[in-house]
Amino acid sequence: MKTRLPIFAGLLVIPAILLMGCSSKKTEPGVLRLLTWTGYAPEEQILAFEQETGIRVEAIPSSNEEMISKLRATRGGGFDLAQPSQDRIVAMVEQYQLYQPIDYSKIDVAQLDPNLLEATKRNTGFQGQFYAVPHVFGTSGLIVNREKAPDVKDYRDLLDPKYEGRVSYRMKRPILIALGFSLGYNPFDLYDNPASYETYLEEIGDVLIKGKGVVRNYWENGDALLESMRSGEIWAAKGWEQQAWKLYRENPNIDYVAPASGAMAFIDTFAIPAKSENVEGAYKWINFVLRPENAAAFTNAENYGTASKDAINYLSSEAAANFARCFTPEVMANMNWYPTVPAGLEEMEGKILDKIRASQ
């Protein structure tokens, strides 16, 4: 599925670290327990929110997989607000009832970019109700040292033997999908046909196994990847624009490259767990974070785009230049936006990923 969203949508967010333990005891009054991505709840915004509302925020860094695991363990309890990606919600509602419908009458919709709002509703709707509010959007593409690897233009170039020992990517589900687009498949078209998707995964798995000799490592720690690119150990990697822009600030030869087959694009959202004990606090936090000046402060600091449509008026010159340079209208029109993941697909993907890791 390819959808064009305007660059002024604010441009987004992402990336995941160790999750703190979840307590089964009730949340104390006046506390908002937030399951979120690293960097999505800056300390200065937490302090400003606490001062304005009197609600104390406990931000617990997480990832999509950890959010699902924690909320499944508590059947949607223990946390008041979560930030899953928009493709990880409907299946969790259908299978486990982990989230409750969003009451959009409590959301300041006028603050939201209408295209991101429409995309989020489309991908998080279930039985006539919607289960998420857009927060940020971002992509995974290529981080390239153009002095060392000027010919890296697409994901398949990460398998080119001439870059042996100079390539890195995460061995996670996005590489299975991104490489497919680069090789001429449309994996999303296969989502509703498990047998065809399984065949596709086997084919992509074989390609990645054959290409293992080119890869120096499968990166897990984003800071370690940055150091490897700074040192010249790694010349090309699959990563996020935020990582690339940190390197570009130091060395303009290293920058984000949108793959010719299309960057993989996501929307990270706000979703309210089924057993949230501070629903009102959750809505207050959502509206606070999406105020244009607050959203822009986040983008300026973290280089993630935001669903707050007027945040562009508050962006720093550096942030605005990054988005303009790397997210041209042509790049935006060529995005591969993640749709909802049907139940059962991630289990199939996990088996292929294990097979690749174990192969010699």
N, C-alpha and C positions, 0 to 999 in steps of 0.2 A: 504494500500500500504506500503510495506517495501522496503527500499532501503539502501544499504550499502554505506556509505561514509567514507573515511579514516579519522582517528583521526587527521592527520596533516592538515586537512582542516582548522584548526585554531580554531575552537570551539567558540561558539557564544554568543549571545546578548539578551537582553531584558527587560523586563518589563516594568508604565503609570501614569502620573499625570495630574493635571488640565491644560487645554489648554487655552492659552491667546486668547483674542478676535481677530477676523480677520477683517482687514479693507478692504473696497471696493476700496479705492484709489489706484492709481498705485504705484508700488514699486519704490523707488528712485534709480537712476542709481548707480551702484557699490555696491548694497546690495543683499545678498542672503538670502531669507526667507526660513528657513528649518523647516519642520514639522517632528519631530523626537521623539524617545523614550528617557526617562530620562537616562542620562549617556552616550548616543551615540555620543554626540558632546562635549567632554571635553574642558574646557575653555582654557587649554594650546594648544590644537590643533587648536581651533578657532583663538587664537592669532598668532600662527605660520602661519596659512593659510592667515590671513589678512596681515601679514607682507610680505609674499611671493607674494601675488597677488594684494593687494590693494583693495580687495573685502571685505566689512564688512558683517559678518554673524549674522543673528538674528535667534537663535535656539529656537523654540517654543516646549516645551515638550508636547507629545500627546500619543495617543493609537490608535489601529486599528479603533475602533468605532468612536473616535473623528476625525480622519483623514477623514473618509468617510463622517461624518456629515459636517465638515467644507468645504470640497471640493464639496460636493453636493450643499451646500448653495451658493457657488460662481461659480458653474458649471466649476470647475477645475481652478479657479483663486485665486489670493491673496497670493499664495505661489509658490516658485520656485523649490522646491525639497521636496519630502516626503519619509518616510521610512516604508511603509506598509509591513506586512508579505506577503510572496509569495502566500498564498491562498486567499488573499483579493483583488486581482487586476483584474483578467479577468472579473469577474461579474460586477465590477464597470466600466470597459471599455465597455463591451457589453451593459449595461443598461444605463449608464450616460455619457460615453465618458470622464471620469475624468482624464485619463492619456494619454500622447502621446508616440508613439513608441520610443524605445531607438535606437540611432545611435551608433552602436557598433564600428564604425570606430573612434569614439572619446573616446573610453574606452581603457585603457592599459590592454588588455586582458591577456597579459603575466603575470600580477600580480595575476591573479585569479586562485584559485584551479579549475581544469577542471571539477571535479565531482559536485561541488556546482554550477558552471556555467551551466552545463548541466541540473541539477535539476531545477534551476531557470528558464531557458528558457522553459523547458518542461511544467512548471506549470504557466508560465505567457505569453505563446504564444497565439495569437489570430489573425486569418485570415492572417497567414503568417508573422506576425511581433511580436517582443518581447517587453515587457513593463517594464522590471526590470533588475537590476544588483544586484547580491548577495553582502551583506555586512557582516552579521554575521549569525551563527546558534546556536541554543540552545535547551534545552529540559525542559520539566516539568516532574518531577518524584516524588520521596519521600524524605522528610527530616526526618530522624529518629534518636531519641535518643536510641542508641542500648543497653544502660544499662537498660533503662526503658521499651523498646518495641522491644525486640530482634526478635520477630516473624513477624514483619511487613515486608513483602516481595513484596506485590503487592497492587494495588489500593483497591481491595476488602477488604483488611485487615483494611482499615480505617472505615469499618462498623462493626468490631468485637466488641461485647458487653463488652469484657474484657478491652477495652480501653475507656470505657464510660467517657466522659468529658475530654479526653486527646487528642482529634483529631481536626484538623482544615483543611479546604480547601476552595478555592474560589468557590462561586456558580456562575460559568461562564460556557460557552459552553465546555471548555476542560474537565471538570469533567464528562459531559455527554458522551463524546467519550472515555476518558481514562477508566472509569469504565466498559464501554461496552467491550473493549478489555480484561479487567481483568476477565470478566464473560463469555468469549468465543465467543463474537460477533466480526465481523469486520465491524464497522459502515461505513467505507469508501466505502465498497462494496455496500452500500445501498444509496449512494449519488444520484445516477441517477434514483432512484425509490422513489419519494416523499411519496407515500402511505406506502411503507414498512418502510421508515425512520421514518415516523410519528408514526407508530406502535411501532417501536423500542424505540423511545423517551418516549412514554407512559410507556413502560415496565421499562426503566431505571429510569424514574421519580418515579415510584412506589417503586423501590428499595431504592432510595435516601430518599424518604419520610419515609419509614419504618426504615431507619438507622439514622434519625435525632436525636434520643436520645443519640447516641454515640458522636455526634459532639458538641464540646464546643462552637465554633463559625465559621462563614464563614468569613475568613479573607479578608480584603480589603487593608489594609495598611501593606506593606512588613516589615517596621520597627517594627510595633506592633507584627507581627508574630515572628520576631527574638527575641524580648524581652520575649514573652511568652515561647519560647523554652529555652532561657537562664535561666529563672526562674524555669523551670520544670513544668509550668502550662500545656504546650502542649508537648506530647511525640512523636507524628507523624503527619506529614502534607503533603499535596501535594504542591510542590513548585518547584522553579528553582534551578539549581546547584549553581548559584551565591550566593543565600541566604545560602545554606547549607555550602558552603566553608567559608563564613564569620564566621559561628558558629564553624566549624571544627578547624579554626585557634585558637579559644579560648578554645574549648573543643573537643578533638578527639573522644569522645563518640558520638558526633552528626555529622552526615555526610550525603552526598547525597547517595541514594540507587536507582539504576535503577530498576524499577519494572520488575518482572518476565515476564509479558505480553508485555513488551516493553515500553520504555519512549516515551512520545509524543514529537516529534521533529519538529522544525520550522526553516525557513530561513527568516530573515528580510532583506529587500532589499532597494535599491534606485529606486524610480520611479519619473518621471518628470510630474507634473500636466499639463493638457492640455493647460492652459493659463499662463504657466510660463513666466515671463518677464526677466529672467536672465538664459537662457538655457546654455549659455557658462560657466557661473559661476557654474552652477550645475555640469557640466562635470568636471570642474577643481576640485571641492570639492570631487567628487567621486574618481578621480584618486589620489588626495592628501591623502585621508583617507586610501586608500588601498595600499599605499606604505608599504612595509614590516615593516620598523622601526616604522612608525606611527601606523600601525595596531597592532603591538606587544605592543606598549606603552598603547594602549587602552585596550588590553586583560590583560596586567599585572595589570592595575589599576582597571578594572571592572569585570574581570574574565569571560568575554564573548569571545567566539571564533570568528574568523574572516575568511572571504573568501580569504584573502591574503595568497597565498600558501607558501611564504617564511618567514612569520612572525614567524614561529616556531624557526627560527635561532636567534630571539631576545627575546624569552620568558624568564621570570624570572624563577629561580629554583622552586619557590613555585607554580607558574601557571602551569609549565610543570608537576610537581608532581600531582597536582589536576587532570589534564586531564588524566594522565597515570593511576592513581588509580581508577577513576570512569568511564572512557570511554575506557574500554578494547575492543579488537577486537570483543569479543562475545557480548558486550553491543551494540556496533555500528551496528553489523549485525542484531540486534533485534529491531531497532528503528521503530516507527510508524510515518512516515513522513506525515505531513498534505498536502493533495492535495487541488486543487482549490475548494472553496466552491460554489456550484451552487446557482443561484438566488433563493430566497425563503426559503432556509433551516434555515437561522438565525432567521427568523420570527417564524418558528415552534419551534426552540430551545428556543427562548425568552418566548414563552407561557408556556413551560414546566418549565423553570427556575422560572417564576412567580408563577406557581402552587406549586412548591416545597417550595419556600419562604413563601407562604401564608398558607401552611398546618400546622396543629397543631399536 
